[in-house]
Amino acid sequence: MIFGYVAAIAASSITTELVKGKSLEEALRLTDSDITIALGGLPENKLHCSALGATALKNAIENYYKMLFKNQTKVDQGDEFAMKE
């Protein structure tokens, strides 16, 4: 069951649609404005809802990277990484 304002739910839903098939780097470039435009606009008093989707997505990707790199160490050559044992 989902609770919340219709605009917030719509913004979160369209966020997932907009980033499907994109790399994490591409997904990080998603803006509040992109979400608002994809929704066909939002009333002025609901514009903050578009930020919820973009902010949550960026936080999730940042957390993923933190966890990923926490379990890796740099290899001597290049930017390759090796998993910690």
Backbone as ProteinMPNN parsed JSONL, in Angstrom:
{"seq_chain_A": "MIFGYVAAIAASSITTELVKGKSLEEALRLTDSDITIALGGLPENKLHCSALGATALKNAIENYYKMLFKNQTKVDQGDEFAMKE", "coords_chain_A": {"N_chain_A": [[0.843, -1.172, 0.0], [0.507, 2.24, -0.756], [1.23, 5.37, 0.601], [0.64, 8.87, 0.63], [0.941, 12.079, -1.028], [-0.691, 12.628, -4.137], [0.794, 13.933, -6.154], [3.428, 13.533, -5.266], [3.646, 10.761, -5.36], [3.248, 10.365, -8.096], [5.491, 11.743, -9.08], [7.578, 10.193, -8.059], [7.067, 7.793, -9.348], [7.32, 8.471, -12.107], [9.963, 9.134, -12.1], [11.259, 6.655, -11.869], [10.553, 5.599, -14.346], [11.838, 7.357, -16.081], [14.545, 6.793, -15.715], [14.954, 4.17, -16.347], [16.926, 1.75, -17.954], [19.097, 3.418, -18.161], [22.501, 4.38, -17.442], [24.128, 4.576, -14.209], [25.473, 6.98, -13.999], [24.17, 8.52, -15.938], [21.625, 8.551, -14.818], [22.097, 10.041, -12.522], [22.123, 12.591, -13.524], [19.528, 13.376, -13.79], [17.05, 15.805, -13.317], [15.005, 17.926, -11.169], [13.432, 19.489, -12.782], [13.324, 17.958, -15.156], [11.672, 15.902, -14.301], [9.31, 17.265, -13.643], [8.6, 18.263, -16.182], [8.202, 15.841, -17.562], [5.949, 14.982, -16.259], [4.124, 16.647, -17.295], [3.906, 19.083, -16.163], [3.388, 20.726, -12.987], [1.339, 21.998, -10.345], [2.214, 25.162, -8.87], [2.41, 25.008, -6.052], [3.051, 22.383, -5.697], [5.466, 21.783, -6.787], [7.692, 21.091, -5.308], [7.43, 18.387, -4.996], [8.53, 17.14, -7.211], [11.179, 17.237, -6.635], [11.474, 15.317, -4.73], [11.598, 12.779, -5.984], [13.964, 12.991, -7.59], [15.882, 13.613, -5.642], [15.734, 11.402, -3.901], [16.525, 9.357, -5.656], [19.177, 10.172, -6.281], [20.322, 10.028, -3.716], [20.089, 7.276, -3.244], [21.772, 6.215, -5.252], [24.224, 7.357, -4.526], [24.549, 6.14, -2.0], [24.778, 3.488, -2.841], [27.225, 3.594, -4.272], [28.946, 4.276, -2.144], [28.766, 1.966, -0.542], [29.704, 0.07, -2.368], [32.365, 0.912, -2.921], [33.398, 0.807, -0.408], [33.912, -1.827, 0.004], [36.016, -2.383, -1.624], [39.387, -2.178, -2.861], [41.997, -0.118, -4.189], [43.823, -1.063, -7.075], [47.233, -1.369, -8.068], [47.678, -0.489, -10.761], [46.124, 1.71, -13.024], [42.585, 2.489, -12.89], [41.393, 0.332, -11.854], [39.651, -1.908, -9.678], [39.856, -4.114, -6.878], [38.212, -6.679, -5.137], [37.976, -6.733, -1.582], [39.226, -9.247, 0.563]], "CA_chain_A": [[0.0, 0.0, 0.0], [1.284, 3.47, -0.87], [0.638, 6.531, 1.232], [1.285, 10.117, 0.237], [0.248, 12.953, -1.956], [-0.739, 12.147, -5.51], [1.907, 14.509, -6.908], [4.665, 12.882, -4.825], [3.621, 9.395, -5.9], [3.448, 10.488, -9.545], [6.881, 12.141, -9.322], [8.422, 9.02, -7.794], [6.807, 6.814, -10.397], [7.901, 8.919, -13.372], [11.413, 9.076, -11.907], [11.709, 5.303, -12.226], [10.38, 5.44, -15.791], [12.832, 8.171, -16.783], [15.908, 6.267, -15.588], [15.05, 2.78, -16.811], [17.841, 1.535, -19.056], [20.194, 4.384, -18.144], [23.609, 4.099, -16.522], [24.029, 5.339, -12.968], [25.941, 8.338, -14.276], [23.074, 9.212, -16.636], [20.534, 8.723, -13.849], [22.476, 11.124, -11.61], [21.889, 13.872, -14.187], [18.094, 13.68, -13.784], [16.761, 17.004, -12.516], [13.618, 18.178, -10.772], [12.77, 20.028, -13.97], [13.05, 16.823, -16.049], [10.523, 15.176, -13.749], [8.134, 18.129, -13.801], [8.251, 18.283, -17.608], [7.668, 14.522, -17.915], [4.598, 14.902, -15.688], [3.247, 17.617, -17.969], [3.801, 20.245, -15.274], [2.81, 20.575, -11.65], [0.96, 23.291, -9.765], [3.316, 25.821, -8.152], [2.513, 24.531, -4.662], [3.435, 20.963, -5.703], [6.75, 21.629, -7.472], [8.647, 20.419, -4.424], [7.256, 16.935, -5.143], [9.449, 16.638, -8.23], [12.485, 17.113, -5.993], [11.5, 14.084, -3.94], [12.064, 11.684, -6.828], [15.362, 13.204, -7.974], [16.708, 13.543, -4.434], [15.766, 10.005, -3.439], [17.339, 8.61, -6.606], [20.58, 10.546, -6.083], [20.749, 9.463, -2.437], [20.23, 5.827, -3.402], [22.972, 5.948, -6.058], [25.38, 7.695, -3.686], [24.682, 5.071, -1.003], [25.281, 2.317, -3.56], [28.652, 3.798, -4.515], [29.645, 4.204, -0.857], [28.847, 0.558, -0.148], [30.528, -0.616, -3.344], [33.771, 1.264, -2.749], [33.792, 0.414, 0.945], [34.332, -3.223, -0.089], [37.023, -2.518, -2.674], [40.649, -1.459, -2.682], [42.628, 0.227, -5.47], [44.907, -1.886, -7.595], [48.361, -0.493, -8.406], [47.621, 0.079, -12.103], [44.852, 2.201, -13.542], [41.477, 2.729, -11.972], [40.743, -0.95, -11.57], [39.453, -2.189, -8.267], [39.818, -5.531, -6.513], [37.403, -6.894, -3.94], [38.677, -7.116, -0.365], [38.965, -10.631, 1.0]], "C_chain_A": [[0.892, 1.241, 0.0], [0.511, 4.603, -0.21], [1.346, 7.774, 0.719], [0.427, 10.915, -0.718], [0.336, 12.401, -3.37], [0.454, 12.666, -6.311], [3.231, 13.845, -6.537], [4.758, 11.465, -5.365], [3.884, 9.428, -7.398], [4.9, 10.834, -9.86], [7.828, 10.966, -9.098], [8.278, 7.982, -8.894], [7.473, 7.218, -11.715], [9.428, 8.931, -13.29], [11.938, 7.71, -12.318], [11.594, 5.074, -13.723], [11.472, 6.185, -16.568], [14.24, 7.583, -16.732], [16.05, 4.808, -16.005], [15.98, 2.698, -18.012], [19.022, 2.497, -19.111], [21.297, 3.909, -17.204], [23.395, 4.913, -15.248], [24.455, 6.785, -13.179], [24.863, 9.152, -14.991], [21.93, 9.502, -15.672], [20.836, 9.866, -12.878], [22.216, 12.497, -12.215], [20.402, 14.251, -14.249], [17.818, 14.855, -12.849], [15.281, 17.065, -12.13], [12.812, 18.651, -11.972], [12.419, 18.923, -14.965], [11.788, 16.086, -15.602], [9.248, 15.985, -13.939], [7.663, 18.149, -15.249], [7.625, 16.956, -18.022], [6.257, 14.324, -17.366], [3.621, 15.839, -16.392], [3.012, 18.851, -17.125], [3.188, 19.869, -13.938], [2.358, 21.949, -11.178], [2.131, 23.86, -8.95], [3.499, 25.262, -6.74], [2.873, 23.05, -4.566], [4.792, 20.728, -6.375], [7.791, 20.922, -6.608], [8.557, 18.895, -4.54], [8.214, 16.356, -6.187], [10.848, 16.45, -7.65], [12.589, 15.821, -5.196], [12.055, 12.918, -4.746], [13.542, 11.809, -7.164], [16.289, 13.068, -6.768], [16.825, 12.118, -3.936], [16.642, 9.15, -4.348], [18.825, 8.9, -6.399], [21.119, 9.984, -4.772], [20.969, 7.961, -2.541], [21.493, 5.47, -4.189], [24.227, 6.256, -5.249], [25.613, 6.626, -2.621], [25.225, 3.8, -1.638], [26.782, 2.428, -3.787], [29.461, 3.707, -3.217], [29.825, 2.759, -0.43], [29.766, -0.217, -1.081], [32.009, -0.357, -3.09], [34.286, 0.947, -1.352], [34.374, -1.001, 0.928], [35.386, -3.452, -1.166], [38.284, -1.753, -2.304], [41.239, -1.191, -4.057], [43.73, -0.758, -5.81], [45.995, -0.918, -8.052], [48.224, 0.188, -9.764], [46.207, 0.533, -12.45], [43.828, 2.449, -12.462], [40.739, 1.438, -11.659], [40.638, -1.147, -10.069], [39.438, -3.704, -8.051], [39.02, -5.655, -5.226], [38.306, -7.242, -2.767], [38.316, -8.545, -0.025], [38.366, -10.603, 2.376]], "O_chain_A": [[1.915, 1.276, 0.684], [-0.688, 4.775, -0.427], [2.536, 7.725, 0.408], [-0.645, 10.491, -1.149], [1.33, 11.78, -3.744], [1.061, 11.91, -7.07], [4.07, 13.618, -7.408], [5.829, 11.021, -5.779], [4.651, 8.617, -7.915], [5.48, 10.286, -10.798], [8.771, 10.769, -9.864], [9.259, 7.37, -9.317], [8.118, 6.394, -12.362], [10.106, 8.758, -14.302], [12.938, 7.61, -13.029], [12.453, 4.418, -14.312], [11.964, 5.698, -17.585], [15.048, 7.852, -17.621], [17.158, 4.272, -16.012], [15.851, 3.465, -18.966], [19.858, 2.402, -20.01], [21.049, 3.13, -16.284], [22.575, 5.831, -15.219], [23.868, 7.704, -12.607], [24.664, 10.329, -14.69], [21.337, 10.58, -15.711], [19.924, 10.58, -12.459], [22.099, 13.477, -11.478], [20.063, 15.339, -14.716], [18.305, 14.884, -11.718], [14.439, 16.359, -12.684], [11.659, 18.262, -12.155], [11.339, 18.944, -15.556], [10.951, 15.7, -16.419], [8.221, 15.444, -14.349], [6.465, 18.063, -15.516], [6.632, 16.939, -18.748], [5.462, 13.582, -17.943], [2.423, 15.818, -16.11], [2.044, 19.582, -17.334], [2.554, 18.823, -13.794], [2.939, 22.96, -11.573], [2.938, 23.105, -8.408], [4.629, 25.068, -6.291], [2.989, 22.517, -3.463], [5.217, 19.581, -6.514], [8.669, 20.234, -7.127], [9.513, 18.193, -4.212], [8.656, 15.214, -6.061], [11.612, 15.606, -8.118], [13.686, 15.293, -5.011], [12.887, 12.157, -4.251], [14.292, 10.841, -7.037], [17.361, 12.472, -6.871], [17.918, 11.676, -3.583], [17.41, 8.315, -3.871], [19.638, 7.977, -6.347], [22.255, 9.511, -4.724], [21.932, 7.433, -1.986], [22.202, 4.53, -3.831], [25.19, 5.491, -5.287], [26.756, 6.246, -2.369], [26.046, 3.108, -1.036], [27.527, 1.482, -3.531], [30.544, 3.121, -3.202], [30.91, 2.365, -0.003], [30.527, -1.073, -0.629], [32.811, -1.29, -3.049], [35.494, 0.833, -1.148], [35.232, -1.332, 1.747], [35.621, -4.589, -1.574], [38.242, -0.799, -1.527], [41.005, -1.957, -4.992], [44.468, -1.221, -4.941], [45.703, 0.23, -8.386], [48.62, 1.345, -9.905], [45.229, -0.172, -12.199], [44.154, 2.599, -11.284], [39.58, 1.465, -11.242], [41.436, -0.617, -9.296], [39.052, -4.468, -8.936], [39.146, -4.822, -4.328], [39.29, -7.963, -2.931], [37.204, -8.992, -0.304], [38.067, -11.655, 2.941]]}, "name": "protein", "num_of_chains": 1, "seq": "MIFGYVAAIAASSITTELVKGKSLEEALRLTDSDITIALGGLPENKLHCSALGATALKNAIENYYKMLFKNQTKVDQGDEFAMKE"}
